[in-house]
Amino acid sequence: MKMFSWYTVSGVLLGVPFVVPALWVCGLIGVAVFVYATTIAKAPGAVLLGGFVAWMVKSLFALSFGWSIWPIESFLFTLPLSGFWVIAMYWISGSVFLGTGGAFVAGWLWYTWTHKKYETLALLTLPVLWLLGEFLAARLFSVLTIGPDGFYTAAFSYGQLGYILAEHNLLILLAKLGGVYVLTVIAAMMGVMFWYGYQKLAPTKRSLAGVGAVIVLIVSGFVPVSTGEVMGAGLKIAVVDTEFNNQIIRSLDEITQREVLLGEAIEVAIANGVTHIILPEGSRFNDAQQSVGALARRLRFLTADATVVLVDSGRAELNAVDTALRATVYDGVTKEAWQVDKQYLVPQGEYVPVYFGELFKLVGMGERVAEVGKVFDFVPGPLRDQSVLPAGMPRILFCHSSADPVAIRRLLADGAEVPFIAHPISHAWFGGSQVLKDQQTAMLRIQALWNDIAIVSAGNKTRGELYAKNGEVRIPIEVGSGEGWTVSVIDL
């Protein structure tokens, strides 16, 4: 029982930084407690269960942003508290699958430490094993959330240890060496050092040394670090943020109204002499099903023939049952347009995972699942290759794709000249969750550092920002606003 208590404490300490990022040091202590709980375990079965519990508890914290969806709109779930149980089921089951990584890490540590007596090997390999455990857990999570056009991936990185180091001005710079993967190894290594120091120091010195180490880590995290980055690309980017209620448009009138409002925002942006305009994900200023030629002609008219690059996105129906989330990039200089489709989709937000759909049918909610499936009918679209975008055009990092640690690396794999990454996002379903915002901010800062490229976001129900190459977050300056929209400008 004592061992399980320590594993639970470890899970709490590992999870707290994903809710309150300022408490990032708790995550390092959580690793130390995890090691301690494993070393006092007596049986392999208990170790596997304890490691699983620790990581499941950690994931419950990291995935807690899901509760910001409550209450779900009544037209989706009309049964009393049905929406509550849907969220709870997804929250708990997701955490359970992510918890499997903890069982793997604890099992290896116990086997090498207690069974084989290779104590030094156990401690030295733990940071890498921690990373492998998170990779394995992400893979299993993709099995849980597999869709009709299922894909097996390790892209879901919420709750991964390395993200807590984004709060430290110096340590985050190590992301240049390998993104969140390197930061995870470093954070786990620091946790091992905490445990090792605790074991080796005399009892009278442990408290003083521990408090001193925590103070040094916290204080050093606030020290400003100059990276010498110069913003001289000569670009002036307009970020259009909106406050539209959700991505479900129920009538043609709503589509027309949204186009009018976005048109007003675009006029303000053009009047400020910008070179690029980014709209939030799912804005639907254009009909994404039109040909690129028709879109180019329409956008040339709507932008008053301005020499501006515009990024928009919306639904494109592929057939009677499948829909793609399609981005349109229009170049006002050449008067051409290109399109690319979203590949990494949001489970429960853009499609109904197969296993969840079957489970709901078992509890008598088959008709409701069919109704929801008509709205959440997205699939990875056929326009996968962003290398079709010419040199000088931004690449598109769709919302939620920021959770994939190598997403931008893939976008830049062809070596083309890319001025920045455009990141259209929408948090309409999450009610502006700060927990979600904080985690995505850490992800984007780390990806900007690793890939040496700026990321500019535009958000619905959340604020657009610039994530500089040096990991800094810069807030665009507001230049205009209207009904449900604001336009802000930032130089790059």
C-alpha positions as CSV (number, residue, x, y, z in Angstrom):
1,M,0.0,0.0,0.0
2,K,2.9,2.4,0.8
3,M,4.3,1.8,-2.7
4,F,1.0,2.6,-4.4
5,S,0.7,5.7,-2.4
6,W,4.0,6.9,-3.6
7,Y,3.1,6.1,-7.2
8,T,0.0,8.1,-6.8
9,V,1.9,11.0,-5.4
10,S,4.3,10.7,-8.3
11,G,1.4,10.9,-10.8
12,V,0.0,14.1,-9.1
13,L,3.5,15.8,-9.1
14,L,4.0,14.8,-12.8
15,G,0.5,16.1,-13.8
16,V,0.3,19.4,-11.9
17,P,2.6,21.3,-14.3
18,F,0.2,20.7,-17.1
19,V,-2.5,22.5,-15.2
20,V,-0.3,25.1,-13.5
21,P,2.8,25.5,-15.7
22,A,4.6,27.6,-13.1
23,L,4.9,24.5,-10.9
24,W,7.1,22.8,-13.5
25,V,9.6,21.8,-10.9
26,C,7.0,19.4,-9.4
27,G,7.4,17.3,-12.5
28,L,11.1,16.7,-11.8
29,I,10.3,15.8,-8.2
30,G,7.6,13.5,-9.6
31,V,10.2,11.6,-11.5
32,A,12.3,11.2,-8.4
33,V,9.3,9.9,-6.5
34,F,8.5,7.5,-9.3
35,V,12.1,6.1,-9.0
36,Y,11.7,5.8,-5.2
37,A,8.4,3.9,-5.4
38,T,9.8,1.5,-7.9
39,T,12.9,0.7,-5.8
40,I,10.8,-0.2,-2.8
41,A,8.5,-2.5,-4.7
42,K,8.7,-6.2,-4.0
43,A,6.8,-7.9,-6.8
44,P,6.8,-7.3,-10.6
45,G,3.0,-7.2,-10.8
46,A,2.8,-4.5,-8.3
47,V,5.4,-2.5,-10.1
48,L,3.6,-2.7,-13.4
49,L,0.4,-1.6,-11.8
50,G,2.0,1.2,-9.8
51,G,3.8,2.6,-12.9
52,F,0.5,2.5,-14.8
53,V,-1.3,4.3,-11.9
54,A,1.3,7.1,-11.8
55,W,1.1,7.8,-15.5
56,M,-2.6,7.5,-15.6
57,V,-2.9,10.1,-12.9
58,K,-0.5,12.3,-14.7
59,S,-2.6,12.0,-17.9
60,L,-5.8,12.8,-16.0
61,F,-4.3,16.2,-15.3
62,A,-2.9,16.7,-18.8
63,L,-6.2,15.8,-20.5
64,S,-8.4,17.8,-18.1
65,F,-8.9,20.4,-20.7
66,G,-11.6,18.1,-22.1
67,W,-13.9,19.2,-19.4
68,S,-14.1,22.7,-20.8
69,I,-16.4,21.2,-23.5
70,W,-19.1,20.8,-20.9
71,P,-22.0,21.4,-21.3
72,I,-22.0,19.9,-24.8
73,E,-24.6,21.5,-27.1
74,S,-28.0,20.0,-26.5
75,F,-28.6,19.2,-30.2
76,L,-25.8,16.6,-29.9
77,F,-26.7,15.0,-26.6
78,T,-30.3,15.3,-25.5
79,L,-30.3,12.6,-22.8
80,P,-29.8,13.8,-19.2
81,L,-26.1,14.1,-18.4
82,S,-25.2,12.1,-21.6
83,G,-22.7,14.7,-22.6
84,F,-21.1,14.4,-19.1
85,W,-20.6,10.7,-19.5
86,V,-19.2,11.0,-23.0
87,I,-16.5,13.5,-21.7
88,A,-15.8,11.3,-18.6
89,M,-15.5,8.2,-20.7
90,Y,-13.0,9.8,-23.2
91,W,-11.0,11.5,-20.4
92,I,-10.6,8.3,-18.3
93,S,-10.1,5.9,-21.2
94,G,-7.5,8.2,-22.8
95,S,-5.6,8.4,-19.5
96,V,-5.8,4.7,-19.1
97,F,-4.1,4.1,-22.5
98,L,-1.5,6.7,-21.8
99,G,-0.8,5.1,-18.5
100,T,0.5,2.0,-20.1
101,G,3.8,3.8,-20.8
102,G,4.3,4.1,-17.0
103,A,4.0,0.3,-16.6
104,F,6.7,-0.2,-19.3
105,V,9.1,2.3,-17.6
106,A,8.5,1.0,-14.1
107,G,8.9,-2.6,-15.2
108,W,12.2,-2.0,-16.9
109,L,13.5,0.0,-13.9
110,W,12.5,-2.6,-11.4
111,Y,13.9,-5.5,-13.5
112,T,17.3,-3.9,-14.0
113,W,17.5,-2.4,-10.5
114,T,16.0,-5.0,-8.2
115,H,16.1,-8.3,-10.2
116,K,19.4,-7.9,-12.0
117,K,21.1,-5.6,-9.5
118,Y,22.3,-3.3,-12.3
119,E,21.6,-0.1,-10.4
120,T,23.9,2.2,-12.4
121,L,22.5,0.8,-15.7
122,A,18.9,1.3,-14.5
123,L,19.5,5.0,-13.6
124,L,21.5,5.8,-16.7
125,T,18.9,4.3,-19.1
126,L,15.8,5.6,-17.3
127,P,15.7,8.9,-19.2
128,V,15.7,7.2,-22.6
129,L,13.3,4.6,-21.4
130,W,11.0,7.4,-20.2
131,L,11.0,8.8,-23.7
132,L,10.3,5.3,-25.2
133,G,7.4,4.9,-22.7
134,E,5.8,8.1,-23.8
135,F,6.2,7.1,-27.5
136,L,4.6,3.7,-26.8
137,A,1.7,5.3,-24.9
138,A,1.0,7.7,-27.8
139,R,1.0,4.8,-30.2
140,L,-1.6,2.9,-28.0
141,F,-3.7,6.1,-27.7
142,S,-4.0,6.2,-31.5
143,V,-5.4,2.7,-31.4
144,L,-8.0,3.8,-28.9
145,T,-9.0,6.8,-31.1
146,I,-8.6,5.2,-34.5
147,G,-11.2,6.5,-37.0
148,P,-13.0,5.1,-40.0
149,D,-9.9,6.0,-42.1
150,G,-7.7,5.0,-39.2
151,F,-4.1,6.0,-38.8
152,Y,-1.6,4.6,-36.4
153,T,0.6,7.3,-35.0
154,A,2.7,8.6,-32.0
155,A,1.5,12.2,-32.7
156,F,-0.5,12.7,-29.5
157,S,2.0,14.2,-27.1
158,Y,-0.1,15.9,-24.5
159,G,1.3,15.2,-21.0
160,Q,4.8,14.4,-22.2
161,L,7.4,15.3,-19.7
162,G,9.7,17.5,-21.8
163,Y,7.0,20.2,-22.2
164,I,7.3,21.3,-18.6
165,L,10.8,22.6,-19.4
166,A,9.2,25.2,-21.7
167,E,8.8,27.3,-18.5
168,H,12.6,27.6,-18.0
169,N,14.2,30.3,-20.2
170,L,17.5,28.5,-20.4
171,L,16.5,24.8,-20.5
172,I,13.9,25.3,-23.3
173,L,16.8,26.3,-25.6
174,L,18.0,22.7,-25.5
175,A,15.0,22.0,-27.7
176,K,17.2,23.0,-30.6
177,L,18.9,19.7,-30.3
178,G,15.8,17.5,-30.7
179,G,12.6,19.2,-29.7
180,V,10.4,17.8,-26.9
181,Y,12.2,14.4,-27.2
182,V,15.5,15.9,-26.0
183,L,13.7,17.9,-23.3
184,T,12.0,14.7,-22.0
185,V,15.3,13.0,-21.7
186,I,16.8,16.0,-19.8
187,A,13.8,16.4,-17.5
188,A,13.9,12.7,-16.6
189,M,17.6,12.9,-16.1
190,M,17.1,15.8,-13.7
191,G,14.5,13.8,-11.8
192,V,17.0,10.9,-11.5
193,M,19.6,13.4,-10.1
194,F,17.0,14.6,-7.5
195,W,16.5,11.0,-6.3
196,Y,20.2,10.2,-6.4
197,G,21.1,13.2,-4.4
198,Y,18.4,12.4,-1.8
199,Q,19.8,8.9,-1.5
200,K,23.4,9.9,-1.1
201,L,23.1,12.9,1.2
202,A,22.9,12.5,5.0
203,P,19.3,12.9,6.4
204,T,20.3,16.2,8.0
205,K,21.4,17.7,4.7
206,R,18.6,16.4,2.5
207,S,16.0,19.1,3.1
208,L,18.5,22.0,2.8
209,A,20.0,20.6,-0.4
210,G,16.5,19.9,-1.9
211,V,15.1,23.3,-1.1
212,G,18.3,24.9,-2.4
213,A,18.2,23.0,-5.7
214,V,14.5,23.9,-6.3
215,I,15.2,27.6,-5.6
216,V,18.2,27.6,-8.0
217,L,16.1,26.0,-10.7
218,I,13.2,28.4,-10.3
219,V,15.3,31.6,-10.1
220,S,17.5,30.6,-13.1
221,G,14.4,30.0,-15.1
222,F,13.5,33.7,-15.0
223,V,17.0,34.9,-16.2
224,P,16.6,36.5,-19.6
225,V,18.5,34.8,-22.4
226,S,19.6,36.8,-25.4
227,T,19.7,34.7,-28.6
228,G,20.6,37.5,-30.9
229,E,17.6,36.9,-33.2
230,V,17.0,39.7,-35.6
231,M,13.4,40.1,-37.0
232,G,14.2,41.3,-40.6
233,A,12.2,39.3,-43.0
234,G,10.2,42.4,-44.0
235,L,6.8,40.7,-43.6
236,K,3.8,42.4,-42.0
237,I,1.3,39.7,-41.0
238,A,-2.3,40.3,-40.1
239,V,-3.8,37.9,-37.6
240,V,-7.6,37.7,-37.6
241,D,-9.0,36.3,-34.4
242,T,-12.7,35.5,-34.1
243,E,-15.3,34.7,-31.5
244,F,-17.6,32.5,-33.5
245,N,-19.6,30.1,-31.3
246,N,-18.6,26.8,-32.9
247,Q,-17.7,25.2,-36.2
248,I,-21.1,23.9,-36.9
249,I,-23.0,26.2,-39.3
250,R,-26.7,25.2,-39.6
251,S,-27.9,27.5,-42.4
252,L,-26.9,29.4,-45.5
253,D,-27.6,32.6,-43.7
254,E,-25.0,31.8,-41.1
255,I,-22.4,31.2,-43.8
256,T,-23.3,34.5,-45.5
257,Q,-23.1,36.4,-42.2
258,R,-19.7,34.9,-41.5
259,E,-18.4,35.8,-44.9
260,V,-19.5,39.4,-44.4
261,L,-17.9,39.7,-41.0
262,L,-14.6,38.2,-42.2
263,G,-14.7,40.4,-45.3
264,E,-14.8,43.4,-42.9
265,A,-11.8,42.1,-41.1
266,I,-9.9,41.5,-44.3
267,E,-10.6,45.1,-45.4
268,V,-9.1,46.4,-42.2
269,A,-6.0,44.2,-42.6
270,I,-5.4,45.4,-46.2
271,A,-5.8,49.0,-45.1
272,N,-2.9,48.5,-42.8
273,G,-0.6,47.5,-45.6
274,V,0.0,43.9,-44.6
275,T,1.7,41.2,-46.7
276,H,-0.1,38.2,-45.2
277,I,-3.5,37.6,-43.7
278,I,-4.2,34.5,-41.6
279,L,-7.8,33.4,-40.7
280,P,-8.6,30.9,-38.0
281,E,-9.2,27.2,-38.8
282,G,-12.7,26.6,-40.3
283,S,-13.4,30.2,-41.1
284,R,-14.9,29.3,-44.4
285,F,-14.5,32.7,-46.0
286,N,-14.3,30.7,-49.3
287,D,-16.0,27.6,-50.5
288,A,-13.1,25.1,-50.2
289,Q,-14.8,22.8,-52.7
290,Q,-14.2,25.3,-55.6
291,S,-11.4,24.8,-58.0
292,V,-8.2,26.7,-57.2
293,G,-8.7,28.8,-60.3
294,A,-12.2,29.9,-59.2
295,L,-10.9,30.6,-55.8
296,A,-8.1,32.7,-57.1
297,R,-10.5,34.8,-59.2
298,R,-12.9,35.3,-56.3
299,L,-10.2,36.2,-53.8
300,R,-8.6,38.7,-56.3
301,F,-12.0,40.4,-56.4
302,L,-12.7,40.2,-52.6
303,T,-9.2,41.6,-51.7
304,A,-9.6,44.4,-54.2
305,D,-6.6,43.1,-56.2
306,A,-4.3,43.6,-53.2
307,T,-0.8,42.0,-53.3
308,V,-1.5,40.0,-50.2
309,V,-1.2,36.3,-49.2
310,L,-4.4,35.0,-47.6
311,V,-4.7,31.8,-45.7
312,D,-8.3,30.4,-45.2
313,S,-9.8,27.0,-44.4
314,G,-13.1,25.2,-44.4
315,R,-15.1,22.1,-45.1
316,A,-14.7,20.3,-48.4
317,E,-17.2,17.5,-49.0
318,L,-15.4,14.6,-50.7
319,N,-18.4,12.4,-51.1
320,A,-21.8,11.7,-49.5
321,V,-20.2,10.6,-46.1
322,D,-16.6,12.1,-46.0
323,T,-15.4,15.6,-45.5
324,A,-11.9,17.1,-45.5
325,L,-10.7,20.2,-43.7
326,R,-9.1,22.1,-46.5
327,A,-6.8,25.2,-46.4
328,T,-6.6,27.6,-49.3
329,V,-3.5,29.7,-49.8
330,Y,-4.0,32.7,-52.2
331,D,-1.1,34.8,-53.5
332,G,-2.2,38.3,-54.4
333,V,1.1,38.9,-56.4
334,T,0.8,36.0,-58.9
335,K,-3.1,35.8,-58.5
336,E,-2.8,32.0,-57.9
337,A,-4.2,29.7,-55.3
338,W,-3.3,26.3,-53.8
339,Q,-5.0,23.9,-51.5
340,V,-3.9,21.4,-48.9
341,D,-5.8,19.1,-46.6
342,K,-5.6,18.4,-42.8
343,Q,-4.2,15.0,-42.0
344,Y,-4.1,14.7,-38.2
345,L,-7.7,15.1,-37.0
346,V,-9.2,15.7,-33.5
347,P,-10.9,12.5,-32.1
348,Q,-14.5,13.3,-31.0
349,G,-14.1,16.8,-32.4
350,E,-13.7,16.0,-36.1
351,Y,-14.6,12.3,-36.3
352,V,-16.1,9.6,-34.0
353,P,-13.5,7.0,-33.1
354,V,-14.6,3.5,-34.2
355,Y,-14.4,1.9,-30.7
356,F,-16.3,4.8,-29.0
357,G,-19.0,4.6,-31.7
358,E,-19.5,0.9,-31.1
359,L,-19.6,1.4,-27.3
360,F,-22.3,4.1,-27.6
361,K,-24.3,1.8,-29.8
362,L,-24.1,-0.9,-27.1
363,V,-25.6,1.5,-24.5
364,G,-28.5,2.4,-26.8
365,M,-27.1,5.6,-28.3
366,G,-26.8,4.3,-31.9
367,E,-29.1,6.9,-33.4
368,R,-27.2,9.7,-31.6
369,V,-23.9,8.4,-32.9
370,A,-25.3,8.4,-36.4
371,E,-26.5,12.0,-36.0
372,V,-23.1,13.1,-34.6
373,G,-21.3,11.2,-37.3
374,K,-23.0,13.5,-39.9
375,V,-21.3,16.5,-38.3
376,F,-18.0,14.9,-37.2
377,D,-17.4,13.4,-40.6
378,F,-13.9,14.5,-41.3
379,V,-11.2,12.2,-42.8
380,P,-7.6,12.9,-43.8
381,G,-8.0,14.6,-47.2
382,P,-6.3,13.6,-50.5
383,L,-4.3,16.8,-50.8
384,R,-1.5,15.7,-48.4
385,D,1.6,17.2,-50.1
386,Q,2.4,20.7,-49.0
387,S,5.4,20.8,-51.3
388,V,2.9,22.0,-54.0
389,L,3.1,25.4,-52.3
390,P,5.7,27.4,-54.1
391,A,8.8,28.9,-52.5
392,G,8.0,31.9,-50.4
393,M,4.6,30.7,-49.4
394,P,4.0,29.7,-45.7
395,R,3.3,26.1,-44.9
396,I,0.1,25.2,-43.0
397,L,0.2,23.7,-39.5
398,F,-3.5,22.9,-38.8
399,C,-5.0,23.1,-35.4
400,H,-4.3,20.1,-33.1
401,S,-1.3,19.2,-35.4
402,S,0.8,21.1,-33.0
403,A,0.5,18.0,-30.7
404,D,2.7,16.1,-33.2
405,P,6.3,16.8,-32.2
406,V,7.6,16.3,-35.7
407,A,4.7,17.9,-37.6
408,I,6.8,21.0,-38.7
409,R,9.8,18.9,-39.4
410,R,7.7,17.0,-42.0
411,L,6.4,20.2,-43.5
412,L,10.0,21.4,-44.1
413,A,11.4,18.1,-45.2
414,D,11.6,19.1,-48.9
415,G,14.0,21.9,-48.1
416,A,12.0,24.6,-49.8
417,E,12.2,28.3,-48.8
418,V,9.4,28.8,-46.3
419,P,9.1,32.3,-44.6
420,F,7.1,31.1,-41.6
421,I,4.5,28.5,-40.6
422,A,0.8,29.6,-40.6
423,H,-1.1,28.0,-37.8
424,P,-4.9,28.4,-38.1
425,I,-6.6,27.2,-34.9
426,S,-10.0,27.0,-33.3
427,H,-10.8,26.3,-29.7
428,A,-14.5,26.7,-30.1
429,W,-15.3,23.4,-28.6
430,F,-13.0,24.0,-25.6
431,G,-14.4,27.3,-24.5
432,G,-11.0,29.0,-24.4
433,S,-9.5,26.4,-22.0
434,Q,-6.3,27.9,-20.4
435,V,-5.0,24.4,-19.8
436,L,-5.2,23.6,-23.5
437,K,-3.7,27.0,-24.4
438,D,-0.7,26.6,-22.1
439,Q,0.1,23.1,-23.4
440,Q,-0.2,24.2,-27.0
441,T,2.0,27.2,-26.3
442,A,4.7,25.0,-25.0
443,M,4.4,22.7,-28.0
444,L,4.7,25.6,-30.5
445,R,7.6,27.3,-28.8
446,I,9.6,24.0,-28.8
447,Q,8.8,23.3,-32.4
448,A,9.8,26.9,-33.4
449,L,13.1,26.4,-31.7
450,W,13.8,22.9,-33.1
451,N,13.0,23.8,-36.6
452,D,14.4,27.3,-36.6
453,I,11.3,28.9,-38.1
454,A,8.6,31.3,-36.8
455,I,5.1,30.2,-36.3
456,V,2.1,32.6,-36.6
457,S,-1.3,31.5,-35.3
458,A,-4.7,32.9,-35.8
459,G,-7.5,31.7,-33.5
460,N,-11.2,31.3,-33.1
461,K,-12.0,31.5,-29.4
462,T,-8.3,32.0,-28.6
463,R,-5.7,34.6,-29.3
464,G,-3.3,34.4,-32.2
465,E,0.4,34.8,-31.5
466,L,3.8,34.7,-33.0
467,Y,6.2,32.0,-31.8
468,A,9.7,33.3,-32.7
469,K,12.7,31.1,-33.8
470,N,14.2,31.7,-30.3
471,G,11.1,30.4,-28.5
472,E,9.7,33.8,-27.5
473,V,6.0,34.4,-27.7
474,R,5.1,37.8,-29.2
475,I,1.6,39.3,-29.2
476,P,0.4,41.1,-32.3
477,I,-0.8,44.7,-32.0
478,E,-4.6,45.2,-32.5
479,V,-5.5,47.6,-35.3
480,G,-9.2,47.0,-35.6
481,S,-12.2,45.1,-34.4
482,G,-15.8,44.4,-35.3
483,E,-18.7,42.0,-34.5
484,G,-17.0,38.8,-33.5
485,W,-13.5,39.6,-34.9
486,T,-10.3,41.5,-34.2
487,V,-7.4,42.2,-36.5
488,S,-3.9,42.4,-35.1
489,V,-0.6,43.0,-36.9
490,I,2.9,41.8,-36.2
491,D,6.2,42.3,-38.1
492,L,8.4,39.4,-39.0
